[in-house]
Amino acid sequence: MIQRKQTVFLLLACILALVCFFVRLQWIDALQIVSAALSVYTIFQYRRRIVQARLCLAGLFVVFAWYIGLAILEGEAGIVESLPMVNAILIFLARKGILDDEKLVRAADRIR
């Protein structure tokens, strides 16, 4: 089920992390790469929704660490500094979609 809405959210989060990587080259780059790689890996865990939801949660922690590091480094918020929050929102929406799918599957299993 690659064509789900959470796949689009995770793909956008990956693209956003890579855009931030190419815009700002600093010591915080490792967290951007980890965030992008984790989003791509999460997309391909579609058969295991619980693991996918946990990976989204781990991705949120990475994005928040990235944001905190960026806030400490810059000290002020600009457009580039707000991109990690957009990334976090996308990952959160993906996690919500994954959990909604899991509820739907569990409800279908109860009917059987």
C-alpha positions in Angstrom: 0.0 0.0 0.0 2.5 2.6 -1.1 -0.2 4.9 -2.5 -1.5 6.0 0.9 -1.7 9.6 2.1 0.9 9.0 4.8 3.4 7.9 2.1 2.9 11.3 0.5 3.5 13.1 3.8 6.6 11.0 4.5 8.0 11.6 1.0 7.4 15.4 1.4 9.2 15.2 4.8 12.1 13.5 3.2 12.3 16.0 0.3 12.1 18.9 2.8 14.9 17.5 4.9 17.0 17.1 1.7 16.2 20.7 0.7 17.3 21.9 4.1 20.5 19.8 3.7 21.4 21.6 0.5 20.5 25.0 1.7 22.4 24.9 5.0 25.6 23.0 5.2 26.6 22.9 8.9 27.3 20.5 11.7 23.5 19.8 12.0 23.6 18.0 8.6 23.7 14.6 10.2 20.3 15.0 11.8 18.9 16.1 8.4 20.3 13.0 6.7 18.9 10.8 9.5 15.5 12.4 9.2 15.4 11.9 5.4 16.6 8.3 5.6 14.2 7.5 8.4 11.3 8.9 6.4 12.2 6.8 3.4 12.7 3.7 5.5 9.3 4.3 7.2 7.6 4.4 3.8 8.7 0.8 3.0 7.5 -0.6 6.3 3.9 -0.4 5.2 3.1 -4.0 6.0 4.0 -3.4 9.7 1.9 -0.4 10.7 2.8 -0.4 14.4 6.5 -0.4 13.6 5.8 2.3 11.0 4.1 4.4 13.7 7.0 4.0 16.1 9.5 5.0 13.3 7.4 8.1 12.8 7.7 8.9 16.5 11.5 8.4 16.3 11.5 10.7 13.3 9.7 13.3 15.3 12.4 13.1 18.0 15.1 13.5 15.3 13.3 16.5 13.8 12.9 18.2 17.2 16.6 17.6 18.0 17.4 19.1 14.6 15.2 22.1 15.4 16.7 22.6 18.9 20.2 22.4 17.4 19.3 24.9 14.7 17.7 27.2 17.3 20.9 27.1 19.4 23.1 27.7 16.4 21.1 30.6 14.9 19.3 32.1 17.8 16.6 33.6 15.6 13.9 32.2 13.5 13.8 32.7 9.7 12.3 30.8 6.8 14.9 28.1 6.8 14.7 27.7 10.5 11.0 27.1 10.3 11.3 24.2 7.8 12.0 21.6 10.6 8.6 22.4 12.1 6.9 21.9 8.7 8.8 18.6 8.6 7.5 17.7 12.0 4.0 18.5 11.0 4.3 16.3 8.0 5.6 13.4 10.0 2.9 13.9 12.6 0.2 13.8 9.9 1.8 10.6 8.5 1.7 9.0 11.9 -1.9 9.9 12.4 -2.8 8.3 9.0 -0.9 5.2 10.0 -2.7 4.9 13.3 -6.1 5.5 11.5 -5.3 2.7 9.1 -4.4 0.4 12.0 -7.8 1.2 13.7 -9.5 0.4 10.4 -7.8 -3.0 10.1 -8.6 -3.9 13.7 -12.2 -3.0 13.1 -12.3 -5.1 10.0 -10.8 -8.0 11.9 -13.5 -7.8 14.6 -16.2 -8.1 12.0 -14.8 -11.3 10.6 
